[in-house]
Every structure is written in C-alpha cells, then in structure tokens.
Amino acid sequence: MKSKLRRGAPRLHPLAGQLSVVLAALYAGSAFACDECADEHAPVQKLALVRVQGAAPSSLPTNIPTTRETVTREDIERCINATDAEDALKYLPSLLVRKRYIGDYNHAILSSRASGTGNSARSAVYADGILLSNYLGNGVGGLSFPPRWGLVTPEEIERVDVMYGPFSAAYPGNSAGAVVDYVTRMPTKFEAHAKLGYVTQPFELYGSKATYRAWQASASIGDRAGDFSWWLNLNHTDSDGQPLTFANRLASTGIAATNGTPVTGALLVPNSNGQPWYMLGSATTYSTRQDHFKLKLAYDISPTLRASYVLGSWRNDADGNSESWLRDAAGKPVYSGPIVIDGKQFAPLTGGDFALTRERLMHVMHGVSVKSRSGGEWDWELAASLYDYQRDEKRQNAAGNPQPGAWTGGAGTLADGGGTGWHTLALKGIWRPAGTGHVVDLGLQQDSYQLRYQTSNIGGNYLADAPGTLASAVRGDTRLQAAYAQDAWLLAEDWKAVLGLRAESWQARNGRTDFSATASQGYAARRENFVSPKAALAWQATVDTVLKASVGRAVRMPTVGELYGATSTTNSQYINDPDLKPEKSWTAEFSAEQAWGALQSRLTLFAETTRDSLYSQTSFDAAANKNISRVQNIDRIATTGLEATLAATDWLLKGLDLTASATYADSKIKANAGFVNVPGDTLGRWQPNIPRWRATALAAYRFDDHWSASLAARYSGRQYRTLNNADVNGHAYMGVSRYATADLRVLWKIDRQWNAAFGIDNLNNDKYWNFHPYPQRSYSAELKFDL
C-alpha cells in the first residue's frame, strides 16, 4: 500500500453495518489503477496486449480481462500479522482460509465466492507456478487435503496474485473458485534476512481454560553472480493450538442408571442442531513442530532463456492430545467405562472419545523449468514438478486402549501414507504474430496423482511398534491430460477479447479399497473426455472506466480419495463412491472498474451454475459414536452475487490508506435426487459454508518514516455446514457461525536493517466456529533483520 494506489493493494470489507454505505459508494464501478500510468490524464488501464519480462513473473495469464487481486511483500509487512503463507489472503475480497491455529496443516482450506471451506478441490494454489493444491482428495473427510501451505513461508513471498473464476484455459476445472499464485523472492544482489516471532493466545471455552503459545524463527540468504542466482530459506515453527474437538453425549441417549461411574464436570449445552448434549472434555489439541527448507537456483543460459530449479521440504511432528473434564467421587479424571450424569447412564467412554495421536510427516517438492522470455514472436516454457509424501505416519490409540494407559503404549493403529504424491508436466508457448493484434497462448499438460494409504493394527505398543495386521487400505491413480489454446485479441484501441478452449482427457485406474485384512474391493478403470470453452471481453469505456465480461466452463474431476478412499479411524469414517460424476460448472461475471481521483472502485456481478456438484457431508452417528462422511453428487447448485471494492491512498490525510469490499452471495441447492433424512430436505437450502454476506475493512496510517499502524475488521454472515441446513446453532461444536473480528498491527522501522512489529488478532475476542473453534484473541510480536 504505497502512496500511489495500485491493483496490488488488498481489497477489504467493512462490517455489516457499513455495507449499505459501501455499496452506495461503489454503485458506479470498481477500482482499477496501475503504477505504469504516466500522468493524471492517462487511462487507469490501457487495454494493450501485455508482454511480461521480469525476474519473478506470476504464472497467472497476463491477458485475461477478469477480476484479479494482488498482495505484495510490503502489504504483508505493514498490515498483516502473518505467521503462515495463507495469512497473505486474509483481507482479499470473498476469500477465507479455514486456519484454526498457527501451522494448521490438515484443515486450512480456501473458500471463495461460490466454494466453501469443505471444497478444497475447487481452488488452485501454486508457488512460482508449482502446484500446491492437493487434488488427491477434497476437503477433510477421512483424510485431509488442504493446499500444502507449509512449502511457502511469509518471509519469502514477493507477492501473491489471485484470479477469480475459471476464465483461463490454462488451468484445470479446479480453478472454478479461484487461482492463487505465490511469487517468491529471487535476489538480484547479495541479501540476508532473519526473523523471530512469538504469539500467545489466552483461550477459554466450555471446560477448557489455558494459554497457548507459538514461536517462529526464519532465516533467508541469497545472491546473484553473473548469470547464476540462488536463494535459501529456512523456517522453524513450534506451535501449541487450542482444543479443536470435544467428546460429547446427546442428552436424549441417557437411560436409567444400572451401573457406571457417577461423574461431575459435564457441561450441558445445545449442539449445532439445537439439541442438548453433554460436553465431556477437549480433544485434538495439537502441539506441532514444523521445519521448512527451500532452495532455489536459476541460471540464465542466454539473455532470453532461463533454467530454474526448486527444492522444498516440509517436516511436521504433531502430537494430538485430549483431556477429560469428568471427575469421579474421589476427584480423579474419568476416561473409560459407562458414566452416569445427572442420574442418567450414557454409553461407555472409549479411547475414541479421548484419542491420542502422534504424526510424523516429511514431504518433499521438486520443480524444474526452462523458460524463454524474449518478448518476440515466440516464447516457450517447459516445466515439471513432483510432490512426494516421503513419510506420512499417524499413530493413534485404539478404542479399547483409553487413557491413562494410552500415554505409554498399548493397542492402536498406524496410518501410513508413504508413497502418496503427484507430479506435473507442462509445455507452454506464446505466439505473437506481428501486426495482427493477437497474442496466442498454447499448452500441453499432464497431472498425475497417486494415493497410497494403509492403516494397520498394532497390538503391543502403538507408539513405537511396527505395523501389524491390515485394518484398511486405499490405493488408486488418476491422470489428467490437457491441451489448450487461448487468443487475446486487441479488436480496437479500446476493445480486447479473449477466446479460449481447453480439451481434457481424464483417467482413473488401479483403484482398490481394503476394508479389512479379509475384505477388499477392486474398481474398473474409467476414462472421460471434456471440452471447456472460455470467453472474455473488455472495453475502455472512458479514460477512467473499464467494463469487463467473462464466461467459462469448468469440469472438476473426482479425486482419488473421493473415488476409492474409504477410510476409518477410531472416531471417524469416510465412505467413497467409485461411480462419481465429474462436477461441471458454468461461471460468468460482469465488472465495472472506475477511478474517481484518489478513489478506486469495482463492482462485479457474478453467477455460477454447478451440476453434479461433488460434496462430502459429515454427520455424527450417535449409535456408532463417530463422525461419518459420505461423498455424493448434488444435481444442481446455483449462485448469484455481487462483489464491491473501494480503495483510497492518502485519503483526507497524507499517509492514510483505506480499502474495503463487500460480497453478497445467494447460493442455493436447486435440484438433488439425494437427501439427508427425507426426500427433498435439501431443496432450496443454502450451499454449505457459503455466507450470504462477507465484509472486511482496513485502515493503514504512516505516521512517519519509522512508524505505521493498521486496523482491520472482518465479517462473515450466517452459514450452514449441512446440506439440509439442520445445523441452526452456529455457535457450537460442529456448527458454522457468523463472526466479526478486528485485527491490529503496529510496525516500527527502527533503522534500515531492523524492524519490529506488534499485533493483535481477534481484538474483540469473538468466539466463532467453523466446525472447530477459531482462535480467540491472540497477541503477536516479531523482530526482523534485513541485510
């Protein structure tokens, strides 16, 4: 957020009470300015055909007239308390990452306009063009498939580019929601950086009251000598998160007491469906230690040809602990056996109610590319990447092995995902026929995914012993091959059109599910072909006004996990479907972008219709005492909405920058042959995890060359987690609540080399939920050195 407003400044929403004011201010259009505008009489954006020649260009297409946003390194440093890479997206329009604690590696899913936090496969996240999105599965049912955020640290980010919607033929149907590309630093001279950070969170909820802390340390060094440049980044995170799940019993399942231990400490509260239930204790309290390593090498073979290599590794040791609030007559904690609460007897406590987990992960990423950047008639790129689960183990106590004995061993399971991963290959070309007004993008791509996940029983010491008998196993492969062509055509000085076509061939094979050591199911191979057209048109209506219209089809293929991934743990189960149909979406948007002197605004009308929407729905089965998720196709979901942004630099007061945006979405299930409880109970219901309103606002002020401060506010309206919208109480475990939070950051530039910052997230200490509780008020401090 520099003195000149640019497209890269985060667009932020005001609180609900300010929505009418913002929409009125934005009615005429939306912001669009650029640093390249030479003088105050130049157009806000000239509709030229863009040619990018830079040391660190984004992988996003440059000639797509559709909604884009950017956050820069300076924006992050000044305005965002960033502990993880996904925090860079915190204040962008219509985006939300379900980050539950610092270092959240298995639930931090990106949500966009018409894609909720249960649909990780409906967005595409890249780092320098290398795929970070995990398309082995969707959501968190059974296994977890968020983007691999840990392969990028906040300190190495140069900027983040976001493109909304499936309007580029260069991306698969997973781009239906948004495409995010992290552009990381590459030095032009010697530089070194170090950073220390600390966060503390007092937390109180139900029967839990404690303070949770996290600290981080990072170091970066890089240089360029002649044609060779290199960059090395190291990061360590040690984080203790708040409780995320809670053992419980529905009050209605209590029976007349015949045996069992009378206990105290249970809390009677309404659940997400409004039914009374007893909360018995906290679980899934992660203590996680993560190490990130990134090496980047680049060599300029010629002035117009560069070869690059990236090696990234991410290690995670996570201990998940639990605690019973129940006490017997002697005041001792109760972890097992039938219990009696308020004179009623309830199902026995098991190791599944108060589970202990020990996870050890090591994931490695490789990326290599050779890219020409002449800016002449032809440019090309050859790129490949590999993501490998070198180690992915989760040990957990068995249902028959409760605490306190489970702390030192006993029976349990070992879930091993070693051998899982994906690899990509792409050949891209850009053709600029001289004197024609055209720029044509061409490409061939292949993305391959393999899932290998086996759970074994351990009869002796689950903490240390080798795997025993097979409990369950999942394996399968998918491959997506694609060819695309896209023509950006400057029709006239004020008109630009983009026409694209993407052809895809999808295969699923080698699918097999072992339900036990004696029961298994193999699946026939599948192959399907699809074509997805794209079109966009932009018009420079006046010097300060740009109008854009875009439409695109996206086909999101079923993932390996959705097809074959029947999994079961002590307290959860996932049911797959090998016959799932691909999800097919048509998305359109119309935008008006307007500059009003120091103000910039944008108004975007968007609409999406999705047929055969792929959904994993989780419900709690009281009889089985576990969460059960089922994946299914929803016949048709329709979404229409309006997104508005406003930004101003040095507004009213020199040094004061304001940004805001608001999003309204009407997203309903229009047709569904399936149901939750009775036929038709999902029709007309809200799509899960899509709020009707989202809003944020940010004010950043530069006091002088040394001091700056920012205050941001975020709002999300009511939403549901279930397809039939039965979860009427969002402020409860397993519910999804509205929220309104404020964040504060103060930055002190001590001198040219030293910076210090202090921040508070969730300043108003809102206790809000997305199935799990979000963090409460958190205090952060950081010290940074730049050489």
DARAJO-V635469 format. One record per helix or strand. SS is the DSSP state (h for helix, s for strand). FROM is the first residue (numbers start at 1). LEN is the number of residues. Records with the same first field share a line. If there is no record, write none. Layout:
SS->FROM-LEN / FROM-LEN
//
This chain:
h->16-11 / 73-7 / 85-5 / 120-3 / 149-3 / 154-3 / 173-4 / 251-3 / 405-3 / 560-5
s->30-1 / 68-5 / 96-2 / 110-3 / 115-1 / 124-4 / 130-2 / 157-8 / 178-7 / 191-15 / 208-18 / 228-13 / 245-6 / 255-2 / 261-2 / 264-1 / 267-4 / 276-27 / 305-20 / 327-1 / 333-1 / 337-5 / 344-6 / 357-16 / 378-20 / 410-1 / 412-5 / 421-11 / 438-21 / 461-1 / 470-23 / 495-20 / 520-3 / 526-17 / 545-12 / 567-3 / 572-4 / 583-14 / 599-23 / 626-23 / 656-16 / 686-1 / 693-10 / 707-10 / 736-1 / 739-11 / 754-8 / 769-2 / 773-1 / 778-9
//
